[in-house]
Amino acid sequence: MPEAMGAGPPTIGERRWAAMSTHAPDIQLKRIYDPVSRDDGMRVLVDRLWPRGIRKESAKLTLWLKEIAPSPKLREWFGHDPARFDEFSHRYRRELAANKEAVERLEHLLELGRVTLLYAAHDAAHNHALVLADYLRTAAREHAL
């Protein structure tokens, strides 16, 4: 175990990251409107608002983790404007860093296997689920060092 983790027995968090460090977290991204697949693994909706036109039974969710979504203030500021995406990403990462409980819930699921982060946004290239997936992958790499 790396010295940076401390001299005593490893904490639960350190054991979790040690287990995750052997491989990159298995994260997929998918619109909630796309068909459910056996390859989805655990399906986690990461939007704060329930998506229009989706019945809860047909979503086949493992978890609706609305607490990990961007704050209403940040979501409204972003407005899905691609020109604001870089700044949105920076601000959302700060929110995630302060939202340890919700992040740890996702990290725990990732220990168990594949997680598909579900979102409703139309723009697959500029949405919070992309930022969240990158945040989780980066955190796993940093803890593996």
Contact map, one row per residue, 1 for C-alpha under 8 A:
1110100000000000000000000000000000000000000000000000000000000000000000000000000000000000000000000000000000000000000000000000000000000000000000000
1111110000000000000000000000000000000000000000000000000000000000000000000000000000000000000000000000000000000000000000000000000000000000000000001
1111111000000000000000000000000000000000000000000000000000000000000000000000000000000000000000000000000000000000000000000000000000000000000000000
0111110000000000000000000000000000000000000000000000000000000000000000000000000000000000000000000000000000000000000000000000000000000000000000000
1111111001000100000000000000000000000000000000000000000000000000000000000000000000000000000000000000000000000000000000000000000000000000000000000
0111111111000000000000000000000000000000000000000000000000000000000000000000000000000000000000000000000000000000000000000000000000000000000000000
0010111110000000000000000000000000000000000000000000000000000000000000000000000000000000000000000000000000000000000000000000000000000000000000000
0000011111000000000000000000000000000000000000000000000000000000000000000000000000000000000000000000000000000000000000000000000000000000000000000
0000011111100000000000000000000000000000000000000000000000000000000000000000000000000000000000000000000000000000000000000000000000000000000000000
0000110111111110000000000000000000000000000000000000000000000000000000000000000000000000000000000000000000000000000000000000000000000000000000000
0000000011111110000000000000000000000000000000000000000000000000000000000000000000000000000000000000000000000000000000000000000000000000000000000
0000000001111111000000000000000000000000000000000000000000000000000000000000000000000000000000000000000000000000000000000000000000000000000000000
0000000001111111100000000000000000000000000000000000000000000000000000000000000000000000000000000000000000000000000000000000000000000000000000000
0000100001111111110000000000000000000000000000000000000000000000000000000000000000000000000000000000000000000000000000000000000000000000000000000
0000000001111111111000000000000000000000000000000000000000000000000000000000000000000000000000000000000000000000000000000000000000000000000000000
0000000000011111111100000000000000000000000000000000000000000000000000000000000000000000000000000000000000010010000000000000000000000000000000000
0000000000001111111110000000000000000000000000000000000000000000000000000000000000000000000000000000000000000000000000000000000000000000000100110
0000000000000111111111000000000000000000000000000000000000000000000000000000000000000000000000000000000000000000000000000000000000000000000000110
0000000000000011111111000000000000000000000000000000000000000000000000000000000000000000000000000000000000000010000000000000000000000000000000000
0000000000000001111111111000000000000000000000000000000000000000000000000000000000000000000000000000000000000110000000000000000000000000000100010
0000000000000000111111110000000000000000000000000000000000000000000000000000000000000000000000000000000000000000000000000000000000000000000110110
0000000000000000011111110000000000000000000000000000000000000000000000000000000000000000000000000000000000000000000000000000000000000000000000010
0000000000000000000111111000000000000000000000000000000000000000000000000000000000000000000000000000000000000000000000000000000000000000000000000
0000000000000000000111111100000000000000000000000000000000000000000000000000000000000000000000000000000000000000000000000000000000000000100110000
0000000000000000000100111110000000000000000000000000000000000000000000000000000000000000000000000000000000000110010000000000000000000001100100000
0000000000000000000000011111000000000000000000000000000000000000000000000000000000000000000000000000000000000100111000000000000000000000000000000
0000000000000000000000001111100000000000000000000000000000000000000000000000000000000000000000000000000000000100011110000000000000001000000000000
0000000000000000000000000111110000000001000000000000000000000000000000000000000000000000000000000000000000000000011110000000000000000000000000000
0000000000000000000000000011111000000000000000000000000000000000000000000000000000000000000000000000000000000000000111100000000011001000000000000
0000000000000000000000000001111101000000000000000000000000000000000000000000000000000000000000000000000000000000000111100000000000000000000000000
0000000000000000000000000000111111000000000000000000000000000000000000000000000000000000000000000000000000000000000001111100000000000000000000000
0000000000000000000000000000011111100000000010000010000000100000000000000000000000000000000000000000000000000000000001110000000000000000000000000
0000000000000000000000000000001111100000000000000000010000000000000000000000000000000000000000000000000000000000000000010000000000000000000000000
0000000000000000000000000000011111110000000000000000000000000000000000000000000000000000000000000000000000000000000000000000000000000000000000000
0000000000000000000000000000000111111000000000000000000000000000000000000000000000000000000000000000000000000000000000000000000000000000000000000
0000000000000000000000000000000001111101000000000000000000110000000000000000000000000000000000000000000000000000000000000000000000000000000000000
0000000000000000000000000000000000111111000000000000000000000000000000000000000000000000000000000000000000000000000000000000000000000000000000000
0000000000000000000000000000000000011111100000000000000000000000000000000000000000000000000000000000000000000000000000000000000000000000000000000
0000000000000000000000000000000000001111100000000000000000000000000000000000000000000000000000000000000000000000000000000000000000000000000000000
0000000000000000000000000001000000011111111000000000000000000000000000000000000000000000000000000000000000000000011100000000000000000000000000000
0000000000000000000000000000000000000111111000000000000000000000000000000000000000000000000000000000000000000000111100000000000000000000000000000
0000000000000000000000000000000000000001111100000000000000001100000000000000000000000000000000000000000000001000111100000000000000000000000000000
0000000000000000000000000000000000000001111110000000000000011110000000000000000000000000000000000000000000000000001111000000000000000000000000000
0000000000000000000000000000000000000000011111000000000000001111100000000000000000000000000000000000000000000000001111000000000000000000000000000
0000000000000000000000000000000100000000001111100000000000001011110000000000000000000000000000000000000000000000000011100000000000000000000000000
0000000000000000000000000000000000000000000111110000000000000001111110000000000000000000000000000000000000000000000011100000000010000000000000000
0000000000000000000000000000000000000000000011111110000000000001110110000000000000000000000000000000000000000000000001110000000000000000000000000
0000000000000000000000000000000000000000000001111100000000000000111111000000000000000000000000000000000000000000000000000000000000000000000000000
0000000000000000000000000000000000000000000000111110000000000000010000000000000000000000000000000000000000000000000000000000000000000000000000000
0000000000000000000000000000000000000000000000111111010000000000000000000000000000000000000000000000000000000000000000000000000000000000000000000
0000000000000000000000000000000100000000000000101111110000000000000000000000000000000000000000000000000000000000000000010000000000000000000000000
0000000000000000000000000000000000000000000000000111110000000000000000000000000000000000000000000000000000000000000000000000000000000000000000000
0000000000000000000000000000000000000000000000000011111000000000000000000000000000000000000000000000000000000000000000000000000000000000000000000
0000000000000000000000000000000010000000000000000111111101100000000000000000000000000000000000000000000000000000000000000000000000000000000000000
0000000000000000000000000000000000000000000000000000111111100000000000000000000000000000000000000000000000000000000000000000000000000000000000000
0000000000000000000000000000000000000000000000000000011111111000000000000000000000000000000000000000000000000000000000000000000000000000000000000
0000000000000000000000000000000000000000000000000000001111110000000000000000000000000000000000000000000000000000000000000000000000000000000000000
0000000000000000000000000000000000000000000000000000011111110000000000000000000000000000000000000000000000000000000000000000000000000000000000000
0000000000000000000000000000000100010000000000000000011111111000000000000000000000000000000000000000000000000000000000000000000000000000000000000
0000000000000000000000000000000000010000001000000000000111111100000000000000000000000000000000000000000000000000000000000000000000000000000000000
0000000000000000000000000000000000000000011110000000000100111111000000000000000000000000000000000000000000000000000000000000000000000000000000000
0000000000000000000000000000000000000000011100000000000000011111000000000000000000000000000000000000000000000000000000000000000000000000000000000
0000000000000000000000000000000000000000001110000000000000001111100000000000000000000000000000000000000000000000000000000000000000000000000000000
0000000000000000000000000000000000000000000111100000000000001111110000000000000000000000000000000000000000000000000000000000000000000000000000000
0000000000000000000000000000000000000000000111110000000000000011111110000000000000000000000000000000010000000000000000000000000000000000000000000
0000000000000000000000000000000000000000000011111000000000000001111110000000000000000000000000000000000000000000000000000000000000000000000000000
0000000000000000000000000000000000000000000001010000000000000000111110000000000000000000000000000000010000000000000000000000000000000000000000000
0000000000000000000000000000000000000000000001110000000000000000111111000000000000000000000000010010011000000000000000000000000000000000000000000
0000000000000000000000000000000000000000000001110000000000000000111111100000000000000000000000000000000000000000000000000000000100000000000000000
0000000000000000000000000000000000000000000000010000000000000000000111110110000000000000000100100000000000000000000000000000000100000000000000000
0000000000000000000000000000000000000000000000000000000000000000000011111110000000000000000000100000000000000000000000000000000000000000000000000
0000000000000000000000000000000000000000000000000000000000000000000001111111000000000000000000000000000000000000000000000000000000000000000000000
0000000000000000000000000000000000000000000000000000000000000000000000111111100000000000000000000000000000000000000000000000000000000000000000000
0000000000000000000000000000000000000000000000000000000000000000000001111111110000000001001100000000000000000000000000000000000000000000000000000
0000000000000000000000000000000000000000000000000000000000000000000001111111111100000000000000000000000000000000000000000000000000000000000000000
0000000000000000000000000000000000000000000000000000000000000000000000011111111000000000000000000000000000000000000000000000000000000000000000000
0000000000000000000000000000000000000000000000000000000000000000000000001111111000000000000000000000000000000000000000000000000000000000000000000
0000000000000000000000000000000000000000000000000000000000000000000000000111111110011001000000000000000000000000000000000000000000000000000000000
0000000000000000000000000000000000000000000000000000000000000000000000000011111110000000000000000000000000000000000000000000000000000000000000000
0000000000000000000000000000000000000000000000000000000000000000000000000010011111011000000000000000000000000000000000000010011000000000000000000
0000000000000000000000000000000000000000000000000000000000000000000000000000011111111000000000000000000000000000000000000000000000000000000000000
0000000000000000000000000000000000000000000000000000000000000000000000000000000111111000000000000000000000000000000000000000010000000000000000000
0000000000000000000000000000000000000000000000000000000000000000000000000000000011111100000000000000000000000000000000000000000000000000000000000
0000000000000000000000000000000000000000000000000000000000000000000000000000010111111111000000000000000000000000000000000000000000000000000000000
0000000000000000000000000000000000000000000000000000000000000000000000000000010111111111100000000000000000000000000000000000011000000000000000000
0000000000000000000000000000000000000000000000000000000000000000000000000000000000111111110000000000000000000000000000000000000000000000000000000
0000000000000000000000000000000000000000000000000000000000000000000000000000000000011111111000000000000000000000000000000000000000000000000000000
0000000000000000000000000000000000000000000000000000000000000000000000000100010000011111111100000000000000000000000000000000000000000000000000000
0000000000000000000000000000000000000000000000000000000000000000000000000000000000001111111110000000000000000000000000000000000100100000000000000
0000000000000000000000000000000000000000000000000000000000000000000000000000000000000111111111000000000000000000000000000000000000000000000000000
0000000000000000000000000000000000000000000000000000000000000000000000000100000000000011111111100000000000000000000000000000000000000000000000000
0000000000000000000000000000000000000000000000000000000000000000000001000100000000000001111111110000000000000000000000000000000100100000000000000
0000000000000000000000000000000000000000000000000000000000000000000000000000000000000000111111111000000000000000000000000000000000110010000000000
0000000000000000000000000000000000000000000000000000000000000000000000000000000000000000011111111100000000000000000000000000000000000000000000000
0000000000000000000000000000000000000000000000000000000000000000000001100000000000000000001111111110000000000000000000000000000000000000000000000
0000000000000000000000000000000000000000000000000000000000000000000100000000000000000000000111111111001000000000000000000000000000010000000000000
0000000000000000000000000000000000000000000000000000000000000000000000000000000000000000000011111111000000000000000000000000000000000000000000000
0000000000000000000000000000000000000000000000000000000000000000000000000000000000000000000001111111000000000000000000000000000000000000000000000
0000000000000000000000000000000000000000000000000000000000000000000100000000000000000000000000111111111000000000000000000000000000000000000000000
0000000000000000000000000000000000000000000000000000000000000000000000000000000000000000000000011111111100000000000000000000000000000000000000000
0000000000000000000000000000000000000000000000000000000000000000000000000000000000000000000000000011111110000000000000000000000000000000000000000
0000000000000000000000000000000000000000000000000000000000000000101100000000000000000000000000000011111111000000000000000000000000000000000000000
0000000000000000000000000000000000000000000000000000000000000000000100000000000000000000000000010011111111100000000000000000000000000001000000000
0000000000000000000000000000000000000000000000000000000000000000000000000000000000000000000000000001111111110000000000000000000000000000000000000
0000000000000000000000000000000000000000000000000000000000000000000000000000000000000000000000000000111111111000000000000000000000000000000000000
0000000000000000000000000000000000000000000000000000000000000000000000000000000000000000000000000000011111111100000000000000000000000000000000000
0000000000000000000000000000000000000000000000000000000000000000000000000000000000000000000000000000001111111110000000000000000000000001000000000
0000000000000001000000000000000000000000000000000000000000000000000000000000000000000000000000000000000111111111000000000000000000000000000000000
0000000000000000000000000000000000000000010000000000000000000000000000000000000000000000000000000000000011111111101000000000000000000000000000000
0000000000000000000100001110000000000000000000000000000000000000000000000000000000000000000000000000000001111111111000000000000000000000000000000
0000000000000001001100001000000000000000000000000000000000000000000000000000000000000000000000000000000000111111100000000000000000000000000000000
0000000000000000000000000000000000000000000000000000000000000000000000000000000000000000000000000000000000011111110000000000000000000000000000000
0000000000000000000000000100000000000000110000000000000000000000000000000000000000000000000000000000000000001111111000000000000000000000000000000
0000000000000000000000001111000000000001110000000000000000000000000000000000000000000000000000000000000000000101111100000000000000000000000000000
0000000000000000000000000111000000000001111100000000000000000000000000000000000000000000000000000000000000001100111110000000000000000000000000000
0000000000000000000000000011110000000001111100000000000000000000000000000000000000000000000000000000000000000000011111000000000000000000000000000
0000000000000000000000000011110000000000001111000000000000000000000000000000000000000000000000000000000000000000001111100000000010001000000000000
0000000000000000000000000000111100000000001111100000000000000000000000000000000000000000000000000000000000000000000111110000000010000000000000000
0000000000000000000000000000111100000000000011100000000000000000000000000000000000000000000000000000000000000000000011111000000010000000000000000
0000000000000000000000000000001110000000000000100010000000000000000000000000000000000000000000000000000000000000000001111100000000000000000000000
0000000000000000000000000000001000000000000000000000000000000000000000000000000000000000000000000000000000000000000000111111001000000000000000000
0000000000000000000000000000001000000000000000000000000000000000000000000000000000000000000000000000000000000000000000011111000000000000000000000
0000000000000000000000000000000000000000000000000000000000000000000000000000000100000000000000000000000000000000000000001111111000000000000000000
0000000000000000000000000000000000000000000000000000000000000000000000000000000000000000000000000000000000000000000000001111111000000000000000000
0000000000000000000000000000000000000000000000000000000000000000000000000000000000000000000000000000000000000000000000000011111001000000000000000
0000000000000000000000000000000000000000000000000000000000000000000000000000000101001000000000000000000000000000000000000011111101000000000000000
0000000000000000000000000000000000000000000000000000000000000000000000000000000100001000000000000000000000000000000000001011111111100000000000000
0000000000000000000000000000000000000000000000000000000000000000000011000000000000000000100100000000000000000000000000000000011111110000000000000
0000000000000000000000000000100000000000000001000000000000000000000000000000000000000000000000000000000000000000000011100000001111111000000000000
0000000000000000000000000000100000000000000000000000000000000000000000000000000000000000000000000000000000000000000000000000111111111100000000000
0000000000000000000000000000000000000000000000000000000000000000000000000000000000000000100110000000000000000000000000000000001111111110000000000
0000000000000000000000000000000000000000000000000000000000000000000000000000000000000000000010010000000000000000000000000000000111111111000000000
0000000000000000000000000010100000000000000000000000000000000000000000000000000000000000000000000000000000000000000010000000000011111111100000000
0000000000000000000000000000000000000000000000000000000000000000000000000000000000000000000000000000000000000000000000000000000001111111110000000
0000000000000000000000000000000000000000000000000000000000000000000000000000000000000000000010000000000000000000000000000000000000111111111000000
0000000000000000000000001000000000000000000000000000000000000000000000000000000000000000000000000000001000100000000000000000000000011111111100000
0000000000000000000000011000000000000000000000000000000000000000000000000000000000000000000000000000000000000000000000000000000000001111111110000
0000000000000000000000000000000000000000000000000000000000000000000000000000000000000000000000000000000000000000000000000000000000000111111111000
0000000000000000000000000000000000000000000000000000000000000000000000000000000000000000000000000000000000000000000000000000000000000011111111100
0000000000000000100110011000000000000000000000000000000000000000000000000000000000000000000000000000000000000000000000000000000000000001111111110
0000000000000000000010010000000000000000000000000000000000000000000000000000000000000000000000000000000000000000000000000000000000000000111111111
0000000000000000000000000000000000000000000000000000000000000000000000000000000000000000000000000000000000000000000000000000000000000000011111111
0000000000000000110010000000000000000000000000000000000000000000000000000000000000000000000000000000000000000000000000000000000000000000001111111
0000000000000000110111000000000000000000000000000000000000000000000000000000000000000000000000000000000000000000000000000000000000000000000111111
0100000000000000000000000000000000000000000000000000000000000000000000000000000000000000000000000000000000000000000000000000000000000000000011111
